[in-house]
Each structure stands twice: as C-alpha cells, then as structure tokens.
Amino acid sequence: GAAACRPRALQAPRALAARAFSASNTEDLEKAIDSDKTLRMARPVSGGLPDFVEHWTPALFRKVGAGLAAASAFAWPLAAYHEVSLLAPFLATGATALYWKIGLEDLKHTSSALPQNFPVLIHIRYILESIRPEIQQYFIE
C-alpha cells in the first residue's frame, strides 16, 4: 500500500516510531531498536551518488594528482620512442597542470565549503548543472 510507495529511507524511521509508541515498557522499546539495528533498516541511503563522490577528499585529490603526474611523466619516454603520438605528452602534462591549478585554488577557497571538500570534482557538477536544460531537452523530452 502506501508504505511501498515511500522511499526506503523514510519507511524505517516511521516503522521504528510506530513500534516505539506501541511499546508498553522500555524493554520492548529497546528490543525494537535492536531489531532495527540488526536489520540495518535505519541506515541512511546515499541518494544514488557514485561511491567515488562520497569518498572524494583533499587527500584523494592529491593521490589522483600524483597519479596523473606520473602518467604524464611516463608519456614523454613513450613519445620519444614513437609508441604514442608526440601530442600525447603535451596533452597529458597540460591536463595534469590544469587539474593541480584548479584543485589547489579550490583548497584555498574560503567562501564555500564545497570546493574545499571536493576539489576539482565540484567543477564537474557546475558544468553538468549548466548544461542540464539541454540534456533534459535532448534525452527526456
């Protein structure tokens, strides 16, 4: 019925509250709370975000940046031996430099917590928000 239409995140707290009001004593209430903990019914739902977004931190930003720097450094010998195009190391180095420039500016940002907590990644969100009407018109309508 109506409970099936509600999101899962809203069902668990309401079910717990209903059992709490019907509990005659504190022992019944504690059993109801323990049963919900073991069933993980009151666990928060992430909202459908990819896992890497929730785990993105300034430390992970630095690790990804170090990996990009290593990849661009590795591209130069490959280009010297004609394994990749001569344009590849320039593009990789430019992308890495841009990544670090934007990320370090975000870490110094003081007016908002989003750039500090999600360096570089927040700019992808802003870009997607700016083209949202076009995407919606093309794919949905």
N, C-alpha and C positions, 0 to 999 in steps of 0.2 A: 503494500500500500504506500502510504506517504513516506514511511521510513526508507523504502527502497529508492525513492526519488532524491532524498537528501544526500549530499556528499558524505563520504565515509568519515571525514574529519569531524562532522557535526553529529553523526549518529552516536559515537562513543560517549562524549560528554553528556549528552541527553539521556542515554541509557543508564549511565552511572548515576546521574542526578535522580532519575525515576526510582532506581533501586535504593538510593540513599534516603529518599523521602518515605519509601515503604518499609525501610528497615526499622524494626521495633527497638533495637538497642545498638550500642556501639560495636558489639561483637559482629552483628550481621553487617553493619556498615563496613567494618574492616575486611570482612570476607569478600564483600562486593568489590572493594578497591583492589584487594589482592588478586581476585579473579580477572579484573580488567588489566592489571599489570602483566599477568602471565599470558593473557591472550593478546597483549600489545594493542588493545583497542584504542587507547587514549594517545597513541603515538602520533605526533604531528606529521602531516602529509606535506611533501616538499613543494607541491604545486606544479609538478611536471617539468621542473628545470633539469637540464642535464647535470650529471654528477660533477663534472669539472667546474661548473659555475659555483656550486656550493663550497667547493674546496679551494677555490682560487684565493690566494693570499699574496701579500707582497713577497714572501719567501718563495712561493711557487713562481711568481713573476720573474724573480731573479734566476731561478733554475732554468726556466724556459729561455730566458735571455742568454744564459751561458750556453745552452744547447744550440741556440741559433748562431751565436758567435763561433762555436766550434764547427758547426756545419758550414758557415761561410768561410772560415779559415781552411777547411778541408776542400772547398770548391776550387781554390786557387791552384793547388798542385794538379787537380784533375783537369783543369783548363790548360795548364802548361803542357800536359801530356796528351792533349786533344781528346780526352774522354768525354768532356762536356763542352758546350759552346763557351766561347770567351765572354759572352754576355752574362752567363750564369753567376760567376763570382761577383760581378758588379751588382747584379740584382739582389743577390743574397746579402751582400755587405750593406747595400742601401736599405733593404728591408730590416736588417738587424739594427742598423743605426737609427732608423725611424722608430722601431719598437722601443729601443732604450731611451730615446729622446722623449717620446710621449709618456712612457712609463715613469721615468724619473720626474718629469713635470707633474704627473698625477700624484706621486708620493709626496711632493712638496705642497700640493693643493691644500688650502686651509678652509675654504668657504663651504665645502661639502665633503661628507664622509665617503660618498660613493667612489670618487676617483682614488682616494687613499686606500680603500679596502679592495677595490677591483681595478688596479691599474691596467690600462690598455683595453681590457675587456669591456669597460663601461662605454668606450667609444664605439664599439661594435653595436651595442644596444642603441646608442643615439642614432647611428646610421640606419639601423633597421627601423627605428621609430619614424625617422624622417621619410623613408620610402614605404611606410605601411599603407597609405592610401592606394598607391599604385599596385602593390602586391595584392591588396584586398580586391581591388577592381579587376585585376587580371585573373586571379585564381578563384575568387569566391563568386563574383557577380557574373 
